[in-house]
Each structure stands twice: as C-alpha cells, then as structure tokens.
Amino acid sequence: MFAFLFRPASHFNLANCFTFVNVSMGVIALFFIAHGRYDFAIIAAWIGGAFDIFDGKIARKFKLSNPFGVQIDSFADFITFVLAPSFLIYEVIFKSTDTTVQILGAAVMLYYILAGLRRLITFNLTTHVGEVARFFTGVPTPLGAILLFVVYLTHTYTALSSPYAYMVMIFVIGALLNSKVKIPHP
C-alpha cells in the first residue's frame, strides 16, 4: 500500500514527503508573517529546517535520491530559508521606518533574495543526484537563514537601532551565499 514511499522514482517517496513538509512550513511562515505573527512564523521556519535536515539523510539511507528531489529541495529551501526570513526581516526592521529606509531595506532584501535564488540554481546545476560534497562552496541557504535570524535577534534584544547597520549585515550575508568560502557539510 505504501510501497511508493520507498520507490526512488516516486515524486512522493519518503524523502520528498519530508521536503513537502518543509515547503509547507515555509508557506505557513509567510502566512504568519503577513498576519504579524512573527513568533509562529519563526516556529514554522524552524520546523521546516528540521525536515530539511532529515530529507537528505532519508534519501541517502534508503537510496531515494532523484532529480525531482533535488529540485523540490531547492524550492523548499528558497521558500523557507530565503523568502520567509527576508520578509520577516523587512517587516520587523524596515517596514515601520521612514520611506527612504523602507526603499533601501526593500532593495537589500531583494538583493538577498536574488543571491539566495542564484545560489540554489547554481547548486542544482552543479550537483549530482545522490552525491554529497564534503564542503559547500559559499554559505548554504539554511545557514544564511540562521544568520538572518541572528540579525532579527540583534534587532529585537539589543540597543543597535541603526537600520543601515542591519542593511550592511544582510548585504554581507547575501554576498557570502555566493562566495568561495568553504563550509563543511554536516
């Protein structure tokens, strides 16, 4: 009855089902951000992150890797680790400021979104199904999202109030996504 969960060619194999949960959590995070429930958005994104950790491990353990899984994983990462944190940061740090800061904040967040998209597309074009490199080249998007979460925490719990300082931090994180820095694969 559930044999499809363990067929490598199935779009709904067990690993891909974990990835679909990641996609769902990213979309739910965006929904909560739109409704000002940042706490629930963060929880949803972290749940998506947990499922992101396990989808690859499941795919390798049960030999379920397939090209569809590579694509849907990057799509999930884009929603959960690029779009959701970008919208959260914009809403929390830049939205309630003056027009100039709103526009510059939106531009920096757009830069981060495009950097994340470029990173994921480059990864998809250069990865081989089922292979895991020892190192990532550039900061992977889940780590980029964690770094944006640190920016969020800094804004929420410290006296640093300059939106321009946050713009610089976000720009640097975006640049690191497509840098040559080597990050060990967990």
C-alpha positions as a Markdown table, in Angstrom:
| # | Residue | x | y | z |
|---|---|---|---|---|
| 1 | Met | 0.0 | 0.0 | 0.0 |
| 2 | Phe | 2.8 | 2.4 | 0.9 |
| 3 | Ala | 5.4 | 1.0 | -1.5 |
| 4 | Phe | 5.6 | 4.3 | -3.3 |
| 5 | Leu | 7.3 | 5.8 | -0.2 |
| 6 | Phe | 10.4 | 3.7 | -1.0 |
| 7 | Arg | 10.5 | 3.9 | -4.8 |
| 8 | Pro | 13.3 | 6.2 | -5.9 |
| 9 | Ala | 11.5 | 7.4 | -8.9 |
| 10 | Ser | 8.4 | 8.4 | -7.0 |
| 11 | His | 7.7 | 12.1 | -6.6 |
| 12 | Phe | 6.1 | 11.2 | -3.3 |
| 13 | Asn | 8.8 | 8.9 | -1.8 |
| 14 | Leu | 9.6 | 9.3 | 1.9 |
| 15 | Ala | 12.4 | 11.8 | 1.4 |
| 16 | Asn | 10.3 | 14.0 | -0.9 |
| 17 | Cys | 7.4 | 13.9 | 1.6 |
| 18 | Phe | 9.8 | 15.3 | 4.2 |
| 19 | Thr | 10.7 | 18.0 | 1.7 |
| 20 | Phe | 7.0 | 18.8 | 1.0 |
| 21 | Val | 6.6 | 19.4 | 4.8 |
| 22 | Asn | 9.5 | 21.9 | 4.5 |
| 23 | Val | 7.7 | 23.6 | 1.6 |
| 24 | Ser | 4.5 | 23.7 | 3.6 |
| 25 | Met | 6.2 | 25.1 | 6.7 |
| 26 | Gly | 7.8 | 27.9 | 4.6 |
| 27 | Val | 4.5 | 28.8 | 3.1 |
| 28 | Ile | 2.9 | 28.8 | 6.6 |
| 29 | Ala | 5.7 | 31.0 | 7.9 |
| 30 | Leu | 4.9 | 33.5 | 5.1 |
| 31 | Phe | 1.3 | 33.4 | 6.0 |
| 32 | Phe | 2.1 | 34.2 | 9.7 |
| 33 | Ile | 4.4 | 37.0 | 8.7 |
| 34 | Ala | 1.7 | 38.6 | 6.6 |
| 35 | His | -0.6 | 38.4 | 9.7 |
| 36 | Gly | 2.0 | 39.8 | 12.0 |
| 37 | Arg | 2.5 | 36.6 | 13.9 |
| 38 | Tyr | 6.3 | 36.6 | 13.8 |
| 39 | Asp | 6.6 | 34.1 | 16.7 |
| 40 | Phe | 4.6 | 31.4 | 14.8 |
| 41 | Ala | 6.4 | 32.2 | 11.6 |
| 42 | Ile | 9.8 | 31.6 | 13.2 |
| 43 | Ile | 8.5 | 28.3 | 14.7 |
| 44 | Ala | 7.2 | 27.2 | 11.3 |
| 45 | Ala | 10.5 | 28.0 | 9.6 |
| 46 | Trp | 12.4 | 26.1 | 12.3 |
| 47 | Ile | 10.1 | 23.1 | 11.8 |
| 48 | Gly | 10.8 | 23.3 | 8.1 |
| 49 | Gly | 14.5 | 23.4 | 8.8 |
| 50 | Ala | 14.2 | 20.2 | 10.9 |
| 51 | Phe | 12.5 | 18.4 | 8.0 |
| 52 | Asp | 15.2 | 19.8 | 5.6 |
| 53 | Ile | 17.9 | 18.1 | 7.8 |
| 54 | Phe | 16.1 | 14.7 | 7.5 |
| 55 | Asp | 15.0 | 14.7 | 3.9 |
| 56 | Gly | 18.6 | 14.3 | 2.6 |
| 57 | Lys | 19.5 | 11.8 | 5.2 |
| 58 | Ile | 16.4 | 9.7 | 4.4 |
| 59 | Ala | 17.1 | 10.0 | 0.6 |
| 60 | Arg | 20.7 | 8.7 | 1.1 |
| 61 | Lys | 19.8 | 6.0 | 3.7 |
| 62 | Phe | 17.0 | 4.5 | 1.6 |
| 63 | Lys | 18.6 | 5.3 | -1.8 |
| 64 | Leu | 15.7 | 7.5 | -2.8 |
| 65 | Ser | 17.6 | 10.4 | -4.4 |
| 66 | Asn | 16.2 | 11.5 | -7.7 |
| 67 | Pro | 16.3 | 14.7 | -9.9 |
| 68 | Phe | 12.8 | 15.7 | -8.7 |
| 69 | Gly | 14.0 | 15.5 | -5.1 |
| 70 | Val | 17.0 | 17.8 | -5.9 |
| 71 | Gln | 14.7 | 20.4 | -7.5 |
| 72 | Ile | 12.0 | 20.3 | -4.8 |
| 73 | Asp | 14.6 | 20.5 | -2.1 |
| 74 | Ser | 16.0 | 23.7 | -3.5 |
| 75 | Phe | 12.5 | 25.1 | -4.0 |
| 76 | Ala | 11.7 | 24.3 | -0.3 |
| 77 | Asp | 15.0 | 26.0 | 0.7 |
| 78 | Phe | 14.1 | 29.0 | -1.3 |
| 79 | Ile | 10.8 | 29.4 | 0.4 |
| 80 | Thr | 11.8 | 28.5 | 4.0 |
| 81 | Phe | 15.4 | 29.8 | 4.1 |
| 82 | Val | 15.3 | 32.8 | 1.7 |
| 83 | Leu | 11.8 | 34.2 | 1.2 |
| 84 | Ala | 10.4 | 33.7 | 4.8 |
| 85 | Pro | 13.4 | 35.2 | 6.6 |
| 86 | Ser | 13.6 | 38.0 | 4.1 |
| 87 | Phe | 10.0 | 39.0 | 4.6 |
| 88 | Leu | 10.4 | 38.6 | 8.4 |
| 89 | Ile | 13.4 | 40.9 | 8.5 |
| 90 | Tyr | 11.7 | 43.5 | 6.2 |
| 91 | Glu | 8.6 | 43.5 | 8.4 |
| 92 | Val | 10.4 | 43.7 | 11.7 |
| 93 | Ile | 13.3 | 46.1 | 10.9 |
| 94 | Phe | 12.4 | 48.2 | 7.8 |
| 95 | Lys | 8.6 | 48.5 | 7.4 |
| 96 | Ser | 7.8 | 50.9 | 10.2 |
| 97 | Thr | 10.6 | 53.4 | 9.4 |
| 98 | Asp | 10.7 | 56.3 | 7.0 |
| 99 | Thr | 10.3 | 55.9 | 3.3 |
| 100 | Thr | 14.0 | 56.1 | 2.4 |
| 101 | Val | 14.8 | 53.3 | 4.9 |
| 102 | Gln | 11.8 | 51.3 | 3.6 |
| 103 | Ile | 13.0 | 51.6 | 0.0 |
| 104 | Leu | 16.7 | 50.8 | 0.8 |
| 105 | Gly | 15.6 | 48.0 | 3.1 |
| 106 | Ala | 13.5 | 46.5 | 0.3 |
| 107 | Ala | 16.4 | 46.8 | -2.1 |
| 108 | Val | 18.8 | 45.0 | 0.3 |
| 109 | Met | 16.2 | 42.2 | 0.9 |
| 110 | Leu | 15.7 | 41.9 | -2.8 |
| 111 | Tyr | 19.5 | 41.5 | -3.2 |
| 112 | Tyr | 19.4 | 38.8 | -0.5 |
| 113 | Ile | 16.5 | 37.0 | -2.2 |
| 114 | Leu | 18.3 | 37.1 | -5.6 |
| 115 | Ala | 21.5 | 35.9 | -4.1 |
| 116 | Gly | 19.7 | 33.0 | -2.4 |
| 117 | Leu | 18.0 | 32.1 | -5.7 |
| 118 | Arg | 21.3 | 32.3 | -7.6 |
| 119 | Arg | 23.0 | 30.1 | -5.0 |
| 120 | Leu | 20.2 | 27.4 | -5.2 |
| 121 | Ile | 20.1 | 27.4 | -9.0 |
| 122 | Thr | 23.9 | 27.1 | -9.2 |
| 123 | Phe | 23.8 | 24.2 | -6.7 |
| 124 | Asn | 21.1 | 22.5 | -8.8 |
| 125 | Leu | 23.2 | 22.9 | -12.0 |
| 126 | Thr | 26.4 | 21.5 | -10.5 |
| 127 | Thr | 25.2 | 18.8 | -8.1 |
| 128 | His | 24.9 | 15.1 | -9.0 |
| 129 | Val | 21.9 | 13.2 | -7.7 |
| 130 | Gly | 22.8 | 11.2 | -4.6 |
| 131 | Glu | 26.3 | 12.8 | -4.1 |
| 132 | Val | 27.2 | 14.8 | -1.0 |
| 133 | Ala | 30.2 | 17.0 | -1.2 |
| 134 | Arg | 32.4 | 17.3 | 1.9 |
| 135 | Phe | 32.2 | 21.1 | 1.7 |
| 136 | Phe | 29.7 | 23.7 | 0.5 |
| 137 | Thr | 31.2 | 26.5 | -1.6 |
| 138 | Gly | 29.6 | 29.6 | -0.2 |
| 139 | Val | 27.2 | 29.8 | 2.7 |
| 140 | Pro | 24.3 | 27.4 | 2.2 |
| 141 | Thr | 20.8 | 29.0 | 2.4 |
| 142 | Pro | 19.9 | 27.3 | 5.7 |
| 143 | Leu | 22.9 | 28.8 | 7.4 |
| 144 | Gly | 22.1 | 32.1 | 5.7 |
| 145 | Ala | 18.6 | 31.9 | 7.3 |
| 146 | Ile | 20.2 | 31.3 | 10.7 |
| 147 | Leu | 22.5 | 34.3 | 10.2 |
| 148 | Leu | 19.4 | 36.4 | 9.3 |
| 149 | Phe | 17.8 | 35.1 | 12.5 |
| 150 | Val | 20.8 | 36.4 | 14.4 |
| 151 | Val | 20.1 | 39.8 | 12.7 |
| 152 | Tyr | 16.5 | 39.5 | 13.9 |
| 153 | Leu | 17.6 | 38.7 | 17.5 |
| 154 | Thr | 20.1 | 41.5 | 17.4 |
| 155 | His | 17.4 | 43.9 | 16.4 |
| 156 | Thr | 14.9 | 42.5 | 19.0 |
| 157 | Tyr | 17.1 | 42.2 | 22.0 |
| 158 | Thr | 19.9 | 44.8 | 21.7 |
| 159 | Ala | 20.2 | 48.6 | 21.6 |
| 160 | Leu | 21.5 | 48.5 | 18.0 |
| 161 | Ser | 18.9 | 50.6 | 16.3 |
| 162 | Ser | 20.5 | 51.8 | 13.0 |
| 163 | Pro | 18.6 | 50.2 | 10.1 |
| 164 | Tyr | 21.7 | 51.0 | 8.0 |
| 165 | Ala | 23.9 | 48.7 | 10.1 |
| 166 | Tyr | 21.3 | 45.9 | 9.5 |
| 167 | Met | 21.4 | 46.6 | 5.8 |
| 168 | Val | 25.2 | 46.1 | 5.8 |
| 169 | Met | 24.9 | 42.8 | 7.8 |
| 170 | Ile | 22.2 | 41.5 | 5.4 |
| 171 | Phe | 24.2 | 42.5 | 2.3 |
| 172 | Val | 27.3 | 40.7 | 3.7 |
| 173 | Ile | 25.3 | 37.6 | 4.4 |
| 174 | Gly | 23.8 | 37.7 | 0.9 |
| 175 | Ala | 27.3 | 38.1 | -0.6 |
| 176 | Leu | 28.5 | 35.1 | 1.4 |
| 177 | Leu | 25.8 | 32.9 | -0.2 |
| 178 | Asn | 27.7 | 33.0 | -3.5 |
| 179 | Ser | 31.2 | 33.4 | -2.2 |
| 180 | Lys | 34.1 | 31.0 | -2.5 |
| 181 | Val | 34.2 | 30.3 | 1.3 |
| 182 | Lys | 34.2 | 26.6 | 2.2 |
| 183 | Ile | 31.7 | 25.4 | 4.7 |
| 184 | Pro | 31.9 | 21.8 | 6.0 |
| 185 | His | 28.9 | 19.7 | 5.1 |
| 186 | Pro | 27.3 | 18.3 | 8.3 |
